[in-house]
Amino acid sequence: MPRGARRAVPGLRRLDGLRIVEVAPGDEVAVGDVRVRAVPAAHDGRRLPVGPHRSPALGFVIHGGARTYFAGDTGLFDGMAAEVGPVDVALLPVGGWGPFLGHGHLDPERAARALAALGPRSAVPVHYGTYWPIGMDAVRPHEFHSPGDEFVRKAARRAPKVAVHRLAHGESVRPEVFR
C-alpha cells in the first residue's frame, strides 16, 4: 500500500496477520514468484470521503506470467507510459462517482489516450458503475453503465490493436497473453 496509508486510514491499523508493505513509486515487492512494482498515479491521495486523510496515490505493475498494469485511481499525466513501462494488460479506470470527473481521474476519453500511449495487448475498463448512490441506477442508468461502453468505442479509435474486454459485474476474462 502507499507509504503513509496505514497512518492515514485508521482501520488499516487493525488488520492483524497480514503482510502489509508500504511502498513508494519505484519500490518492488516479491510475493512468491510474482513481483509488484509501485508506479506513480495522478490523484490527490484522499483515503476517506472527507477529511485530511491522505497518502500518495499509486498504480501497480504486476510481473508474473505477463505484465499487468493496475492504474488505481489516477488521471492522465505526462510520462505515464515511461513510468509504467511495457505491459501486456492494462486495467484502466474509466469513470467514478458521477458524470463529471475532475483532475486525478480518467474518463473514457482520457483512458483511451492512456491506452494508446501504454500500448498493451489487452485492456479492461474498471472503476465505473460500482459505487453509485442508491436509486440513481433507475434514474440515470446511462451515467452508471455507459463509461465502459464509451471506453470500448474510444479505445477502438485510439488504440485499434488493443483487445479491450468490457466485463459485466462478476465476469472474468483470461486475456490471450496469459494462455
C-alpha positions in Angstrom: 0.0 0.0 0.0 1.2 3.6 -0.4 3.6 4.8 2.2 1.7 6.6 4.9 -1.7 4.8 4.2 -1.6 2.8 7.4 -1.4 6.1 9.4 -3.9 7.9 7.2 -6.6 5.2 7.4 -7.2 4.1 11.0 -9.0 0.9 10.0 -5.8 -0.4 8.4 -4.0 -0.4 11.7 -6.5 -3.1 13.0 -5.5 -5.6 10.3 -3.6 -8.4 12.0 -2.0 -11.4 10.4 -1.5 -9.7 7.0 1.9 -8.9 5.5 1.4 -5.2 4.7 4.2 -3.4 2.9 4.2 0.4 2.4 5.8 1.4 -0.9 6.6 4.5 -2.9 7.0 4.8 -6.7 9.8 2.5 -7.9 9.6 0.2 -5.0 9.2 -3.5 -5.8 7.9 -6.3 -3.6 8.1 -10.0 -4.3 5.1 -12.2 -3.5 6.1 -15.7 -4.3 7.1 -15.8 -8.0 5.3 -12.5 -8.7 6.8 -9.1 -8.4 4.7 -6.0 -7.7 6.3 -2.6 -8.7 4.7 0.6 -7.4 4.3 3.3 -10.1 3.1 7.0 -9.8 -0.5 8.0 -10.1 -2.0 11.4 -10.5 -4.6 11.7 -7.8 -4.9 13.8 -4.6 -4.4 10.8 -2.3 -7.6 11.1 -0.3 -8.2 8.0 1.7 -11.6 8.7 3.1 -14.6 10.6 1.6 -14.0 13.6 3.8 -11.2 14.9 5.9 -7.4 15.4 5.7 -6.5 11.7 5.5 -4.0 11.4 2.6 -1.2 9.3 1.4 0.3 9.2 -2.1 -1.8 7.6 -4.9 -0.1 4.7 -6.7 -0.6 2.3 -9.5 1.0 -1.1 -9.7 2.7 -3.3 -12.3 2.4 -6.9 -11.5 5.1 -9.1 -13.1 4.2 -12.8 -13.3 3.3 -14.8 -16.4 2.6 -11.4 -18.0 3.0 -7.7 -17.0 -0.3 -6.3 -15.8 -0.8 -2.6 -15.0 -3.4 -1.7 -12.4 -3.7 2.0 -12.7 -5.6 2.6 -9.4 -7.2 6.0 -9.2 -5.3 8.2 -11.5 -5.6 10.9 -14.1 -3.6 11.0 -17.3 -0.2 12.5 -16.7 2.9 13.3 -18.8 5.3 10.5 -18.8 2.7 7.9 -17.7 3.9 5.3 -20.3 7.5 5.8 -19.4 6.8 5.4 -15.6 4.7 2.3 -16.2 7.0 0.7 -18.8 6.0 -2.1 -21.2 2.9 -4.0 -20.1 0.7 -6.8 -21.6 -2.5 -5.9 -19.9 -3.8 -2.6 -18.6 -6.7 -2.2 -16.1 -7.7 1.4 -16.5 -10.3 3.4 -14.6 -12.9 5.0 -16.9 -15.3 6.6 -14.5 -16.1 7.5 -11.0 -19.0 8.8 -8.8 -20.7 10.7 -11.5 -20.7 12.1 -15.0 -18.2 14.9 -14.2 -14.7 13.8 -13.2 -12.1 16.3 -12.3 -8.3 16.2 -12.1 -6.9 12.9 -10.9 -9.5 10.7 -12.8 -9.7 9.1 -16.2 -12.9 9.4 -18.1 -13.4 7.2 -21.2 -11.6 9.7 -23.5 -8.5 10.2 -21.2 -8.4 6.4 -20.5 -8.3 5.8 -24.3 -5.5 8.3 -24.7 -3.6 6.5 -21.8 -4.3 3.2 -23.5 -2.8 4.4 -26.8 0.3 5.6 -25.0 0.8 2.4 -23.0 0.2 0.1 -25.9 -0.7 -3.2 -24.1 -2.0 -6.2 -25.9 -5.2 -6.3 -23.8 -7.2 -3.8 -21.6 -10.1 -3.9 -19.2 -12.0 -0.8 -18.2 -12.6 -0.6 -14.4 -13.8 1.8 -11.8 -17.3 2.6 -13.1 -20.8 1.5 -12.3 -20.0 0.2 -8.8 -20.4 2.9 -6.1 -23.4 4.7 -7.3 -25.9 6.4 -4.9 -28.9 4.1 -4.2 -31.7 4.8 -6.7 -29.6 6.6 -9.3 -29.3 3.5 -11.4 -33.0 3.7 -12.0 -33.0 7.4 -12.7 -29.9 7.8 -14.8 -28.6 4.4 -15.8 -26.6 5.7 -18.8 -24.3 7.5 -16.4 -23.8 4.4 -14.4 -23.1 1.9 -17.2 -22.0 4.0 -20.2 -18.4 4.7 -19.3 -17.3 1.1 -20.1 -19.1 1.1 -23.5 -17.8 4.6 -24.3 -14.2 3.5 -23.5 -14.6 0.5 -25.8 -15.6 2.8 -28.7 -12.9 5.4 -28.0 -10.2 2.7 -27.5 -11.1 1.2 -30.9 -10.4 4.5 -32.5 -7.2 5.5 -30.5 -5.7 2.0 -29.9 -7.2 -0.3 -32.5 -4.6 -3.1 -32.0 -5.5 -3.5 -28.3 -8.1 -6.2 -27.4 -10.5 -4.4 -25.0 -12.6 -6.6 -22.7 -15.6 -4.9 -21.2 -16.8 -7.1 -18.4 -20.1 -7.2 -16.6 -20.1 -7.3 -12.8 -18.8 -10.7 -11.7 -17.4 -11.6 -15.1 -13.8 -12.5 -15.7 -11.5 -12.9 -18.7 -8.2 -14.6 -19.4 -6.5 -12.5 -22.0 -4.5 -14.3 -24.6 -1.2 -13.2 -23.0 -2.0 -15.5 -20.1 -2.8 -18.6 -22.2 
